[in-house]
């Protein structure tokens, strides 16, 4: 159930993007307009952008998928 505001592009000042860094590993962030997120170029964490405000909290970040590469199963 996604609202129409989820379909808009991230609207952040380019100067702000230059100084923002990933709170997890301090790498640069890139904009993912389709998902309305800032994605870390280092660790891969994706931070949501809500109402043009980046939520740079590690607890709110979407972690990169690592389970498929491990080959371990819980069955």
PQR file of N, CA, C, O and H, with PARSE charges and radii, in Angstrom:
ATOM      1  N   UNK A   1       0.838  -1.176   0.000 -0.4000 1.5000
ATOM      2  CA  UNK A   1       0.000   0.000   0.000 -0.0000 2.0000
ATOM      3  C   UNK A   1       0.882   1.238   0.000  0.5500 1.7000
ATOM      4  O   UNK A   1       1.247   1.746   1.060 -0.5500 1.4000
ATOM      5  N   UNK A   2       1.213   1.708  -1.151 -0.4000 1.5000
ATOM      6  CA  UNK A   2       2.071   2.861  -1.287 -0.0000 2.0000
ATOM      7  C   UNK A   2       1.247   4.045  -1.733  0.5500 1.7000
ATOM      8  O   UNK A   2       0.364   3.921  -2.582 -0.5500 1.4000
ATOM      9  H   UNK A   2       0.916   1.295  -2.012  0.4000 1.0000
ATOM     10  N   UNK A   3       1.543   5.201  -1.150 -0.4000 1.5000
ATOM     11  CA  UNK A   3       0.852   6.416  -1.532 -0.0000 2.0000
ATOM     12  C   UNK A   3       1.466   7.013  -2.777  0.5500 1.7000
ATOM     13  O   UNK A   3       2.532   6.591  -3.226 -0.5500 1.4000
ATOM     14  H   UNK A   3       2.260   5.301  -0.461  0.4000 1.0000
ATOM     15  N   UNK A   4       0.780   8.004  -3.335 -0.4000 1.5000
ATOM     16  CA  UNK A   4       1.261   8.648  -4.547 -0.0000 2.0000
ATOM     17  C   UNK A   4       2.565   9.395  -4.292  0.5500 1.7000
ATOM     18  O   UNK A   4       3.360   9.578  -5.214 -0.5500 1.4000
ATOM     19  H   UNK A   4      -0.086   8.346  -2.971  0.4000 1.0000
ATOM     20  N   UNK A   5       2.801   9.842  -3.024 -0.4000 1.5000
ATOM     21  CA  UNK A   5       4.025  10.568  -2.736 -0.0000 2.0000
ATOM     22  C   UNK A   5       5.250   9.670  -2.818  0.5500 1.7000
ATOM     23  O   UNK A   5       6.371  10.175  -2.888 -0.5500 1.4000
ATOM     24  H   UNK A   5       2.155   9.694  -2.275  0.4000 1.0000
ATOM     25  N   UNK A   6       5.071   8.368  -2.812 -0.4000 1.5000
ATOM     26  CA  UNK A   6       6.179   7.427  -2.951 -0.0000 2.0000
ATOM     27  C   UNK A   6       6.714   7.397  -4.374  0.5500 1.7000
ATOM     28  O   UNK A   6       7.808   6.883  -4.609 -0.5500 1.4000
ATOM     29  H   UNK A   6       4.161   7.958  -2.756  0.4000 1.0000
ATOM     30  N   UNK A   7       5.967   7.937  -5.326 -0.4000 1.5000
ATOM     31  CA  UNK A   7       6.345   7.875  -6.724 -0.0000 2.0000
ATOM     32  C   UNK A   7       7.141   9.098  -7.168  0.5500 1.7000
ATOM     33  O   UNK A   7       7.577   9.169  -8.318 -0.5500 1.4000
ATOM     34  H   UNK A   7       5.078   8.355  -5.135  0.4000 1.0000
ATOM     35  N   UNK A   8       7.334  10.057  -6.268 -0.4000 1.5000
ATOM     36  CA  UNK A   8       8.057  11.264  -6.645 -0.0000 2.0000
ATOM     37  C   UNK A   8       9.553  11.079  -6.473  0.5500 1.7000
ATOM     38  O   UNK A   8      10.009  10.250  -5.686 -0.5500 1.4000
ATOM     39  H   UNK A   8       6.980   9.999  -5.334  0.4000 1.0000
ATOM     40  N   UNK A   9      10.299  11.864  -7.221 -0.4000 1.5000
ATOM     41  CA  UNK A   9      11.764  11.790  -7.150 -0.0000 2.0000
ATOM     42  C   UNK A   9      12.257  12.476  -5.880  0.5500 1.7000
ATOM     43  O   UNK A   9      11.581  13.329  -5.305 -0.5500 1.4000
ATOM     44  H   UNK A   9       9.928  12.537  -7.860  0.4000 1.0000
ATOM     45  N   UNK A  10      13.442  12.079  -5.469 -0.4000 1.5000
ATOM     46  CA  UNK A  10      14.078  12.695  -4.308 -0.0000 2.0000
ATOM     47  C   UNK A  10      14.485  14.112  -4.688  0.5500 1.7000
ATOM     48  O   UNK A  10      15.146  14.316  -5.707 -0.5500 1.4000
ATOM     49  H   UNK A  10      13.991  11.386  -5.937  0.4000 1.0000
ATOM     50  N   UNK A  11      14.102  15.080  -3.888 -0.4000 1.5000
ATOM     51  CA  UNK A  11      14.383  16.484  -4.169 -0.0000 2.0000
ATOM     52  C   UNK A  11      15.301  17.028  -3.078  0.5500 1.7000
ATOM     53  O   UNK A  11      14.836  17.614  -2.100 -0.5500 1.4000
ATOM     54  H   UNK A  11      13.565  14.914  -3.060  0.4000 1.0000
ATOM     55  N   UNK A  12      16.620  16.827  -3.255 -0.4000 1.5000
ATOM     56  CA  UNK A  12      17.604  17.308  -2.294 -0.0000 2.0000
ATOM     57  C   UNK A  12      18.591  18.240  -2.982  0.5500 1.7000
ATOM     58  O   UNK A  12      18.933  18.055  -4.150 -0.5500 1.4000
ATOM     59  H   UNK A  12      16.998  16.351  -4.050  0.4000 1.0000
ATOM     60  N   UNK A  13      19.038  19.234  -2.244 -0.4000 1.5000
ATOM     61  CA  UNK A  13      20.028  20.171  -2.757 -0.0000 2.0000
ATOM     62  C   UNK A  13      21.326  19.423  -3.058  0.5500 1.7000
ATOM     63  O   UNK A  13      21.826  18.699  -2.198 -0.5500 1.4000
ATOM     64  H   UNK A  13      18.760  19.384  -1.296  0.4000 1.0000
ATOM     65  N   UNK A  14      21.878  19.582  -4.256 -0.4000 1.5000
ATOM     66  CA  UNK A  14      23.131  18.898  -4.596 -0.0000 2.0000
ATOM     67  C   UNK A  14      24.276  19.215  -3.627  0.5500 1.7000
ATOM     68  O   UNK A  14      25.140  18.369  -3.393 -0.5500 1.4000
ATOM     69  H   UNK A  14      21.472  20.170  -4.955  0.4000 1.0000
ATOM     70  N   UNK A  15      24.287  20.425  -3.064 -0.4000 1.5000
ATOM     71  CA  UNK A  15      25.322  20.780  -2.094 -0.0000 2.0000
ATOM     72  C   UNK A  15      25.173  19.964  -0.816  0.5500 1.7000
ATOM     73  O   UNK A  15      26.165  19.611  -0.178 -0.5500 1.4000
ATOM     74  H   UNK A  15      23.585  21.112  -3.253  0.4000 1.0000
ATOM     75  N   UNK A  16      23.933  19.667  -0.447 -0.4000 1.5000
ATOM     76  CA  UNK A  16      23.686  18.833   0.728 -0.0000 2.0000
ATOM     77  C   UNK A  16      24.180  17.411   0.473  0.5500 1.7000
ATOM     78  O   UNK A  16      24.799  16.796   1.341 -0.5500 1.4000
ATOM     79  H   UNK A  16      23.127  19.954  -0.965  0.4000 1.0000
ATOM     80  N   UNK A  17      23.904  16.897  -0.714 -0.4000 1.5000
ATOM     81  CA  UNK A  17      24.347  15.545  -1.062 -0.0000 2.0000
ATOM     82  C   UNK A  17      25.871  15.420  -1.014  0.5500 1.7000
ATOM     83  O   UNK A  17      26.400  14.360  -0.678 -0.5500 1.4000
ATOM     84  H   UNK A  17      23.401  17.397  -1.419  0.4000 1.0000
ATOM     85  N   UNK A  18      26.571  16.500  -1.350 -0.4000 1.5000
ATOM     86  CA  UNK A  18      28.033  16.475  -1.321 -0.0000 2.0000
ATOM     87  C   UNK A  18      28.584  16.269   0.083  0.5500 1.7000
ATOM     88  O   UNK A  18      29.637  15.652   0.247 -0.5500 1.4000
ATOM     89  H   UNK A  18      26.142  17.361  -1.623  0.4000 1.0000
ATOM     90  N   UNK A  19      27.891  16.775   1.098 -0.4000 1.5000
ATOM     91  CA  UNK A  19      28.422  16.687   2.458 -0.0000 2.0000
ATOM     92  C   UNK A  19      27.840  15.525   3.262  0.5500 1.7000
ATOM     93  O   UNK A  19      28.387  15.159   4.303 -0.5500 1.4000
ATOM     94  H   UNK A  19      27.036  17.276   0.965  0.4000 1.0000
ATOM     95  N   UNK A  20      26.741  14.944   2.791 -0.4000 1.5000
ATOM     96  CA  UNK A  20      26.156  13.809   3.510 -0.0000 2.0000
ATOM     97  C   UNK A  20      27.037  12.577   3.356  0.5500 1.7000
ATOM     98  O   UNK A  20      27.651  12.361   2.311 -0.5500 1.4000
ATOM     99  H   UNK A  20      26.297  15.241   1.946  0.4000 1.0000
ATOM    100  N   UNK A  21      27.090  11.774   4.412 -0.4000 1.5000
ATOM    101  CA  UNK A  21      27.845  10.519   4.377 -0.0000 2.0000
ATOM    102  C   UNK A  21      27.037   9.453   5.104  0.5500 1.7000
ATOM    103  O   UNK A  21      26.193   9.763   5.945 -0.5500 1.4000
ATOM    104  H   UNK A  21      26.592  11.949   5.262  0.4000 1.0000
ATOM    105  N   UNK A  22      27.297   8.222   4.777 -0.4000 1.5000
ATOM    106  CA  UNK A  22      26.635   7.091   5.413 -0.0000 2.0000
ATOM    107  C   UNK A  22      26.996   7.064   6.902  0.5500 1.7000
ATOM    108  O   UNK A  22      28.177   7.090   7.248 -0.5500 1.4000
ATOM    109  H   UNK A  22      27.982   7.970   4.094  0.4000 1.0000
ATOM    110  N   UNK A  23      25.998   7.012   7.778 -0.4000 1.5000
ATOM    111  CA  UNK A  23      26.308   6.949   9.204 -0.0000 2.0000
ATOM    112  C   UNK A  23      26.933   5.608   9.623  0.5500 1.7000
ATOM    113  O   UNK A  23      27.520   5.505  10.700 -0.5500 1.4000
ATOM    114  H   UNK A  23      25.039   6.990   7.496  0.4000 1.0000
ATOM    115  N   UNK A  24      26.805   4.604   8.785 -0.4000 1.5000
ATOM    116  CA  UNK A  24      27.355   3.283   9.109 -0.0000 2.0000
ATOM    117  C   UNK A  24      28.847   3.192   8.771  0.5500 1.7000
ATOM    118  O   UNK A  24      29.638   2.742   9.600 -0.5500 1.4000
ATOM    119  H   UNK A  24      26.327   4.687   7.911  0.4000 1.0000
ATOM    120  N   UNK A  25      29.242   3.618   7.551 -0.4000 1.5000
ATOM    121  CA  UNK A  25      30.635   3.438   7.126 -0.0000 2.0000
ATOM    122  C   UNK A  25      31.305   4.717   6.626  0.5500 1.7000
ATOM    123  O   UNK A  25      32.481   4.691   6.263 -0.5500 1.4000
ATOM    124  H   UNK A  25      28.599   3.983   6.878  0.4000 1.0000
ATOM    125  N   UNK A  26      30.575   5.836   6.601 -0.4000 1.5000
ATOM    126  CA  UNK A  26      31.089   7.147   6.182 -0.0000 2.0000
ATOM    127  C   UNK A  26      31.388   7.269   4.687  0.5500 1.7000
ATOM    128  O   UNK A  26      32.100   8.186   4.278 -0.5500 1.4000
ATOM    129  H   UNK A  26      29.619   5.857   6.896  0.4000 1.0000
ATOM    130  N   UNK A  27      30.860   6.367   3.871 -0.4000 1.5000
ATOM    131  CA  UNK A  27      31.036   6.471   2.418 -0.0000 2.0000
ATOM    132  C   UNK A  27      30.014   7.439   1.833  0.5500 1.7000
ATOM    133  O   UNK A  27      29.096   7.884   2.522 -0.5500 1.4000
ATOM    134  H   UNK A  27      30.281   5.622   4.203  0.4000 1.0000
ATOM    135  N   UNK A  28      30.187   7.758   0.553 -0.4000 1.5000
ATOM    136  CA  UNK A  28      29.261   8.649  -0.149 -0.0000 2.0000
ATOM    137  C   UNK A  28      27.901   7.982  -0.321  0.5500 1.7000
ATOM    138  O   UNK A  28      27.775   6.758  -0.292 -0.5500 1.4000
ATOM    139  H   UNK A  28      30.932   7.396  -0.007  0.4000 1.0000
ATOM    140  N   UNK A  29      26.888   8.829  -0.501 -0.4000 1.5000
ATOM    141  CA  UNK A  29      25.531   8.346  -0.757 -0.0000 2.0000
ATOM    142  C   UNK A  29      25.138   8.744  -2.165  0.5500 1.7000
ATOM    143  O   UNK A  29      25.488   9.829  -2.628 -0.5500 1.4000
ATOM    144  H   UNK A  29      26.990   9.823  -0.525  0.4000 1.0000
ATOM    145  N   UNK A  30      24.410   7.869  -2.850 -0.4000 1.5000
ATOM    146  CA  UNK A  30      23.884   8.188  -4.176 -0.0000 2.0000
ATOM    147  C   UNK A  30      22.359   8.147  -4.103  0.5500 1.7000
ATOM    148  O   UNK A  30      21.791   7.425  -3.283 -0.5500 1.4000
ATOM    149  H   UNK A  30      24.126   6.987  -2.474  0.4000 1.0000
ATOM    150  N   UNK A  31      21.712   8.909  -4.947 -0.4000 1.5000
ATOM    151  CA  UNK A  31      20.261   9.002  -4.950 -0.0000 2.0000
ATOM    152  C   UNK A  31      19.659   7.869  -5.776  0.5500 1.7000
ATOM    153  O   UNK A  31      20.100   7.603  -6.893 -0.5500 1.4000
ATOM    154  H   UNK A  31      22.173   9.495  -5.614  0.4000 1.0000
ATOM    155  N   UNK A  32      18.656   7.211  -5.222 -0.4000 1.5000
ATOM    156  CA  UNK A  32      17.841   6.243  -5.955 -0.0000 2.0000
ATOM    157  C   UNK A  32      16.435   6.823  -6.004  0.5500 1.7000
ATOM    158  O   UNK A  32      15.630   6.611  -5.098 -0.5500 1.4000
ATOM    159  H   UNK A  32      18.298   7.428  -4.314  0.4000 1.0000
ATOM    160  N   UNK A  33      16.147   7.570  -7.092 -0.4000 1.5000
ATOM    161  CA  UNK A  33      14.849   8.233  -7.221 -0.0000 2.0000
ATOM    162  C   UNK A  33      13.689   7.254  -7.243  0.5500 1.7000
ATOM    163  O   UNK A  33      12.629   7.543  -6.688 -0.5500 1.4000
ATOM    164  H   UNK A  33      16.801   7.742  -7.829  0.4000 1.0000
ATOM    165  N   UNK A  34      13.868   6.109  -7.870 -0.4000 1.5000
ATOM    166  CA  UNK A  34      12.782   5.140  -8.000 -0.0000 2.0000
ATOM    167  C   UNK A  34      12.310   4.635  -6.636  0.5500 1.7000
ATOM    168  O   UNK A  34      11.119   4.398  -6.439 -0.5500 1.4000
ATOM    169  H   UNK A  34      14.729   5.874  -8.321  0.4000 1.0000
ATOM    170  N   UNK A  35      13.238   4.473  -5.699 -0.4000 1.5000
ATOM    171  CA  UNK A  35      12.888   3.949  -4.381 -0.0000 2.0000
ATOM    172  C   UNK A  35      12.801   5.054  -3.326  0.5500 1.7000
ATOM    173  O   UNK A  35      12.504   4.769  -2.166 -0.5500 1.4000
ATOM    174  H   UNK A  35      14.206   4.666  -5.859  0.4000 1.0000
ATOM    175  N   UNK A  36      13.056   6.315  -3.707 -0.4000 1.5000
ATOM    176  CA  UNK A  36      13.095   7.435  -2.770 -0.0000 2.0000
ATOM    177  C   UNK A  36      14.037   7.134  -1.612  0.5500 1.7000
ATOM    178  O   UNK A  36      13.666   7.224  -0.442 -0.5500 1.4000
ATOM    179  H   UNK A  36      13.297   6.547  -4.649  0.4000 1.0000
ATOM    180  N   UNK A  37      15.266   6.775  -1.973 -0.4000 1.5000
ATOM    181  CA  UNK A  37      16.260   6.415  -0.977 -0.0000 2.0000
ATOM    182  C   UNK A  37      17.615   7.033  -1.326  0.5500 1.7000
ATOM    183  O   UNK A  37      17.868   7.414  -2.469 -0.5500 1.4000
ATOM    184  H   UNK A  37      15.567   6.702  -2.923  0.4000 1.0000
ATOM    185  N   UNK A  38      18.465   7.120  -0.323 -0.4000 1.5000
ATOM    186  CA  UNK A  38      19.874   7.417  -0.513 -0.0000 2.0000
ATOM    187  C   UNK A  38      20.609   6.118  -0.238  0.5500 1.7000
ATOM    188  O   UNK A  38      20.476   5.543   0.843 -0.5500 1.4000
ATOM    189  H   UNK A  38      18.259   6.811   0.606  0.4000 1.0000
ATOM    190  N   UNK A  39      21.381   5.654  -1.205 -0.4000 1.5000
ATOM    191  CA  UNK A  39      22.052   4.361  -1.099 -0.0000 2.0000
ATOM    192  C   UNK A  39      23.540   4.592  -0.913  0.5500 1.7000
ATOM    193  O   UNK A  39      24.153   5.371  -1.642 -0.5500 1.4000
ATOM    194  H   UNK A  39      21.490   6.121  -2.083  0.4000 1.0000
ATOM    195  N   UNK A  40      24.120   3.909   0.070 -0.4000 1.5000
ATOM    196  CA  UNK A  40      25.538   4.033   0.358 -0.0000 2.0000
ATOM    197  C   UNK A  40      26.345   3.313  -0.711  0.5500 1.7000
ATOM    198  O   UNK A  40      26.028   2.188  -1.097 -0.5500 1.4000
ATOM    199  H   UNK A  40      23.622   3.276   0.663  0.4000 1.0000
ATOM    200  N   UNK A  41      27.398   3.982  -1.186 -0.4000 1.5000
ATOM    201  CA  UNK A  41      28.264   3.374  -2.201 -0.0000 2.0000
ATOM    202  C   UNK A  41      29.257   2.400  -1.575  0.5500 1.7000
ATOM    203  O   UNK A  41      29.929   1.660  -2.293 -0.5500 1.4000
ATOM    204  H   UNK A  41      27.656   4.897  -0.873  0.4000 1.0000
ATOM    205  N   UNK A  42      29.357   2.389  -0.253 -0.4000 1.5000
ATOM    206  CA  UNK A  42      30.275   1.490   0.443 -0.0000 2.0000
ATOM    207  C   UNK A  42      29.583   0.227   0.942  0.5500 1.7000
ATOM    208  O   UNK A  42      29.801  -0.860   0.408 -0.5500 1.4000
ATOM    209  H   UNK A  42      28.811   2.990   0.331  0.4000 1.0000
ATOM    210  N   UNK A  43      28.755   0.375   1.962 -0.4000 1.5000
ATOM    211  CA  UNK A  43      28.137  -0.784   2.611 -0.0000 2.0000
ATOM    212  C   UNK A  43      26.810  -1.197   1.973  0.5500 1.7000
ATOM    213  O   UNK A  43      26.325  -2.300   2.227 -0.5500 1.4000
ATOM    214  H   UNK A  43      28.578   1.259   2.396  0.4000 1.0000
ATOM    215  N   UNK A  44      26.218  -0.331   1.151 -0.4000 1.5000
ATOM    216  CA  UNK A  44      24.991  -0.683   0.461 -0.0000 2.0000
ATOM    217  C   UNK A  44      23.709  -0.393   1.223  0.5500 1.7000
ATOM    218  O   UNK A  44      22.622  -0.656   0.710 -0.5500 1.4000
ATOM    219  H   UNK A  44      26.612   0.564   0.945  0.4000 1.0000
ATOM    220  N   UNK A  45      23.807   0.148   2.446 -0.4000 1.5000
ATOM    221  CA  UNK A  45      22.595   0.486   3.194 -0.0000 2.0000
ATOM    222  C   UNK A  45      21.807   1.535   2.413  0.5500 1.7000
ATOM    223  O   UNK A  45      22.391   2.426   1.796 -0.5500 1.4000
ATOM    224  H   UNK A  45      24.691   0.362   2.863  0.4000 1.0000
ATOM    225  N   UNK A  46      20.486   1.426   2.442 -0.4000 1.5000
ATOM    226  CA  UNK A  46      19.613   2.366   1.742 -0.0000 2.0000
ATOM    227  C   UNK A  46      18.768   3.110   2.776  0.5500 1.7000
ATOM    228  O   UNK A  46      17.996   2.506   3.520 -0.5500 1.4000
ATOM    229  H   UNK A  46      20.011   0.702   2.943  0.4000 1.0000
ATOM    230  N   UNK A  47      18.929   4.418   2.804 -0.4000 1.5000
ATOM    231  CA  UNK A  47      18.250   5.258   3.778 -0.0000 2.0000
ATOM    232  C   UNK A  47      17.051   5.934   3.120  0.5500 1.7000
ATOM    233  O   UNK A  47      17.187   6.507   2.039 -0.5500 1.4000
ATOM    234  H   UNK A  47      19.556   4.909   2.200  0.4000 1.0000
ATOM    235  N   UNK A  48      15.874   5.875   3.756 -0.4000 1.5000
ATOM    236  CA  UNK A  48      14.680   6.473   3.149 -0.0000 2.0000
ATOM    237  C   UNK A  48      14.747   7.993   3.145  0.5500 1.7000
ATOM    238  O   UNK A  48      15.385   8.609   3.998 -0.5500 1.4000
ATOM    239  H   UNK A  48      15.764   5.409   4.634  0.4000 1.0000
ATOM    240  N   UNK A  49      14.072   8.582   2.161 -0.4000 1.5000
ATOM    241  CA  UNK A  49      13.896  10.028   2.103 -0.0000 2.0000
ATOM    242  C   UNK A  49      12.390  10.258   2.198  0.5500 1.7000
ATOM    243  O   UNK A  49      11.628   9.838   1.327 -0.5500 1.4000
ATOM    244  H   UNK A  49      13.554   8.082   1.467  0.4000 1.0000
ATOM    245  N   UNK A  50      11.977  10.929   3.263 -0.4000 1.5000
ATOM    246  CA  UNK A  50      10.549  11.178   3.509 -0.0000 2.0000
ATOM    247  C   UNK A  50      10.297  12.678   3.489  0.5500 1.7000
ATOM    248  O   UNK A  50      10.914  13.432   4.243 -0.5500 1.4000
ATOM    249  H   UNK A  50      12.595  11.271   3.971  0.4000 1.0000
ATOM    250  N   UNK A  51       9.396  13.099   2.631 -0.4000 1.5000
ATOM    251  CA  UNK A  51       9.072  14.525   2.485 -0.0000 2.0000
ATOM    252  C   UNK A  51      10.333  15.350   2.247  0.5500 1.7000
ATOM    253  O   UNK A  51      10.505  16.420   2.832 -0.5500 1.4000
ATOM    254  H   UNK A  51       8.895  12.487   2.020  0.4000 1.0000
ATOM    255  N   UNK A  52      11.222  14.838   1.374 -0.4000 1.5000
ATOM    256  CA  UNK A  52      12.481  15.488   1.001 -0.0000 2.0000
ATOM    257  C   UNK A  52      13.449  15.642   2.171  0.5500 1.7000
ATOM    258  O   UNK A  52      14.338  16.493   2.137 -0.5500 1.4000
ATOM    259  H   UNK A  52      11.082  13.969   0.898  0.4000 1.0000
ATOM    260  N   UNK A  53      13.277  14.821   3.205 -0.4000 1.5000
ATOM    261  CA  UNK A  53      14.178  14.824   4.355 -0.0000 2.0000
ATOM    262  C   UNK A  53      14.832  13.452   4.450  0.5500 1.7000
ATOM    263  O   UNK A  53      14.132  12.458   4.647 -0.5500 1.4000
ATOM    264  H   UNK A  53      12.555  14.130   3.233  0.4000 1.0000
ATOM    265  N   UNK A  54      16.158  13.366   4.316 -0.4000 1.5000
ATOM    266  CA  UNK A  54      16.821  12.064   4.434 -0.0000 2.0000
ATOM    267  C   UNK A  54      16.809  11.591   5.886  0.5500 1.7000
ATOM    268  O   UNK A  54      17.152  12.340   6.801 -0.5500 1.4000
ATOM    269  H   UNK A  54      16.727  14.173   4.156  0.4000 1.0000
ATOM    270  N   UNK A  55      16.409  10.337   6.078 -0.4000 1.5000
ATOM    271  CA  UNK A  55      16.371   9.736   7.409 -0.0000 2.0000
ATOM    272  C   UNK A  55      17.635   8.885   7.538  0.5500 1.7000
ATOM    273  O   UNK A  55      17.647   7.712   7.163 -0.5500 1.4000
ATOM    274  H   UNK A  55      16.131   9.729   5.334  0.4000 1.0000
ATOM    275  N   UNK A  56      18.692   9.489   8.070 -0.4000 1.5000
ATOM    276  CA  UNK A  56      19.988   8.831   8.134 -0.0000 2.0000
ATOM    277  C   UNK A  56      20.182   8.123   9.475  0.5500 1.7000
ATOM    278  O   UNK A  56      21.139   8.386  10.204 -0.5500 1.4000
ATOM    279  H   UNK A  56      18.682  10.442   8.374  0.4000 1.0000
ATOM    280  N   UNK A  57      19.261   7.231   9.777 -0.4000 1.5000
ATOM    281  CA  UNK A  57      19.336   6.410  10.980 -0.0000 2.0000
ATOM    282  C   UNK A  57      19.614   4.975  10.556  0.5500 1.7000
ATOM    283  O   UNK A  57      18.909   4.430   9.707 -0.5500 1.4000
ATOM    284  H   UNK A  57      18.484   7.017   9.185  0.4000 1.0000
ATOM    285  N   UNK A  58      20.627   4.366  11.136 -0.4000 1.5000
ATOM    286  CA  UNK A  58      20.979   2.992  10.764 -0.0000 2.0000
ATOM    287  C   UNK A  58      19.815   2.043  11.006  0.5500 1.7000
ATOM    288  O   UNK A  58      19.604   1.110  10.231 -0.5500 1.4000
ATOM    289  H   UNK A  58      21.200   4.809  11.826  0.4000 1.0000
ATOM    290  N   UNK A  59      19.055   2.274  12.077 -0.4000 1.5000
ATOM    291  CA  UNK A  59      17.901   1.414  12.379 -0.0000 2.0000
ATOM    292  C   UNK A  59      16.798   1.525  11.331  0.5500 1.7000
ATOM    293  O   UNK A  59      16.001   0.599  11.177 -0.5500 1.4000
ATOM    294  H   UNK A  59      19.226   3.032  12.706  0.4000 1.0000
ATOM    295  N   UNK A  60      16.739   2.637  10.615 -0.4000 1.5000
ATOM    296  CA  UNK A  60      15.726   2.842   9.578 -0.0000 2.0000
ATOM    297  C   UNK A  60      16.199   2.393   8.203  0.5500 1.7000
ATOM    298  O   UNK A  60      15.399   2.318   7.270 -0.5500 1.4000
ATOM    299  H   UNK A  60      17.386   3.389  10.741  0.4000 1.0000
ATOM    300  N   UNK A  61      17.478   2.096   8.064 -0.4000 1.5000
ATOM    301  CA  UNK A  61      18.049   1.750   6.761 -0.0000 2.0000
ATOM    302  C   UNK A  61      17.630   0.355   6.329  0.5500 1.7000
ATOM    303  O   UNK A  61      17.440  -0.548   7.144 -0.5500 1.4000
ATOM    304  H   UNK A  61      18.128   2.157   8.822  0.4000 1.0000
ATOM    305  N   UNK A  62      17.492   0.211   4.999 -0.4000 1.5000
ATOM    306  CA  UNK A  62      17.253  -1.113   4.411 -0.0000 2.0000
ATOM    307  C   UNK A  62      18.622  -1.717   4.157  0.5500 1.7000
ATOM    308  O   UNK A  62      19.448  -1.148   3.443 -0.5500 1.4000
ATOM    309  H   UNK A  62      17.646   0.944   4.337  0.4000 1.0000
ATOM    310  N   UNK A  63      18.848  -2.889   4.758 -0.4000 1.5000
ATOM    311  CA  UNK A  63      20.146  -3.553   4.629 -0.0000 2.0000
ATOM    312  C   UNK A  63      20.240  -4.242   3.274  0.5500 1.7000
ATOM    313  O   UNK A  63      19.228  -4.696   2.740 -0.5500 1.4000
ATOM    314  H   UNK A  63      18.177  -3.351   5.337  0.4000 1.0000
ATOM    315  N   UNK A  64      21.452  -4.328   2.707 -0.4000 1.5000
ATOM    316  CA  UNK A  64      21.612  -5.044   1.438 -0.0000 2.0000
ATOM    317  C   UNK A  64      21.358  -6.534   1.641  0.5500 1.7000
ATOM    318  O   UNK A  64      21.636  -7.075   2.711 -0.5500 1.4000
ATOM    319  H   UNK A  64      22.274  -3.960   3.140  0.4000 1.0000
ATOM    320  N   UNK A  65      20.828  -7.197   0.613 -0.4000 1.5000
ATOM    321  CA  UNK A  65      20.573  -8.633   0.687 -0.0000 2.0000
ATOM    322  C   UNK A  65      21.896  -9.379   0.679  0.5500 1.7000
ATOM    323  O   UNK A  65      22.682  -9.253  -0.260 -0.5500 1.4000
ATOM    324  H   UNK A  65      20.602  -6.758  -0.257  0.4000 1.0000
ATOM    325  N   UNK A  66      22.144 -10.165   1.738 -0.4000 1.5000
ATOM    326  CA  UNK A  66      23.354 -10.959   1.795 -0.0000 2.0000
ATOM    327  C   UNK A  66      23.027 -12.433   2.005  0.5500 1.7000
ATOM    328  O   UNK A  66      23.915 -13.280   1.914 -0.5500 1.4000
ATOM    329  H   UNK A  66      21.505 -10.268   2.500  0.4000 1.0000
ATOM    330  N   UNK A  67      21.775 -12.748   2.281 -0.4000 1.5000
ATOM    331  CA  UNK A  67      21.392 -14.129   2.576 -0.0000 2.0000
ATOM    332  C   UNK A  67      21.475 -15.062   1.387  0.5500 1.7000
ATOM    333  O   UNK A  67      21.727 -16.254   1.566 -0.5500 1.4000
ATOM    334  H   UNK A  67      21.053 -12.059   2.355  0.4000 1.0000
ATOM    335  N   UNK A  68      21.269 -14.560   0.171 -0.4000 1.5000
ATOM    336  CA  UNK A  68      21.258 -15.440  -1.010 -0.0000 2.0000
ATOM    337  C   UNK A  68      22.655 -15.924  -1.375  0.5500 1.7000
ATOM    338  O   UNK A  68      22.789 -16.972  -2.007 -0.5500 1.4000
ATOM    339  H   UNK A  68      21.064 -13.592   0.025  0.4000 1.0000
ATOM    340  N   UNK A  69      23.689 -15.197  -0.999 -0.4000 1.5000
ATOM    341  CA  UNK A  69      25.051 -15.571  -1.357 -0.0000 2.0000
ATOM    342  C   UNK A  69      25.665 -16.567  -0.359  0.5500 1.7000
ATOM    343  O   UNK A  69      26.670 -17.207  -0.670 -0.5500 1.4000
ATOM    344  H   UNK A  69      23.580 -14.346  -0.485  0.4000 1.0000
ATOM    345  N   UNK A  70      25.077 -16.699   0.821 -0.4000 1.5000
ATOM    346  CA  UNK A  70      25.681 -17.532   1.845 -0.0000 2.0000
ATOM    347  C   UNK A  70      25.495 -19.017   1.582  0.5500 1.7000
ATOM    348  O   UNK A  70      26.335 -19.832   1.963 -0.5500 1.4000
ATOM    349  H   UNK A  70      24.261 -16.179   1.073  0.4000 1.0000
ATOM    350  N   UNK A  71      24.395 -19.365   0.930 -0.4000 1.5000
ATOM    351  CA  UNK A  71      24.150 -20.775   0.620 -0.0000 2.0000
ATOM    352  C   UNK A  71      23.588 -21.563   1.793  0.5500 1.7000
ATOM    353  O   UNK A  71      23.213 -22.725   1.639 -0.5500 1.4000
ATOM    354  H   UNK A  71      23.713 -18.703   0.620  0.4000 1.0000
ATOM    355  N   UNK A  72      23.530 -20.946   2.947 -0.4000 1.5000
ATOM    356  CA  UNK A  72      22.986 -21.642   4.124 -0.0000 2.0000
ATOM    357  C   UNK A  72      21.467 -21.526   4.113  0.5500 1.7000
ATOM    358  O   UNK A  72      20.906 -20.510   3.704 -0.5500 1.4000
ATOM    359  H   UNK A  72      23.835 -20.002   3.072  0.4000 1.0000
ATOM    360  N   UNK A  73      20.824 -22.581   4.569 -0.4000 1.5000
ATOM    361  CA  UNK A  73      19.370 -22.550   4.662 -0.0000 2.0000
ATOM    362  C   UNK A  73      18.963 -22.936   6.073  0.5500 1.7000
ATOM    363  O   UNK A  73      19.698 -23.629   6.777 -0.5500 1.4000
ATOM    364  H   UNK A  73      21.280 -23.407   4.901  0.4000 1.0000
ATOM    365  N   UNK A  74      17.792 -22.485   6.476 -0.4000 1.5000
ATOM    366  CA  UNK A  74      17.334 -22.750   7.835 -0.0000 2.0000
ATOM    367  C   UNK A  74      16.315 -23.875   7.865  0.5500 1.7000
ATOM    368  O   UNK A  74      15.524 -23.942   8.806 -0.5500 1.4000
ATOM    369  H   UNK A  74      17.195 -21.922   5.905  0.4000 1.0000
ATOM    370  N   UNK A  75      16.298 -24.760   6.879 -0.4000 1.5000
ATOM    371  CA  UNK A  75      15.316 -25.843   6.859 -0.0000 2.0000
ATOM    372  C   UNK A  75      15.817 -27.079   7.526  0.5500 1.7000
ATOM    373  O   UNK A  75      15.102 -28.079   7.590 -0.5500 1.4000
ATOM    374  H   UNK A  75      16.940 -24.706   6.114  0.4000 1.0000
TER
END
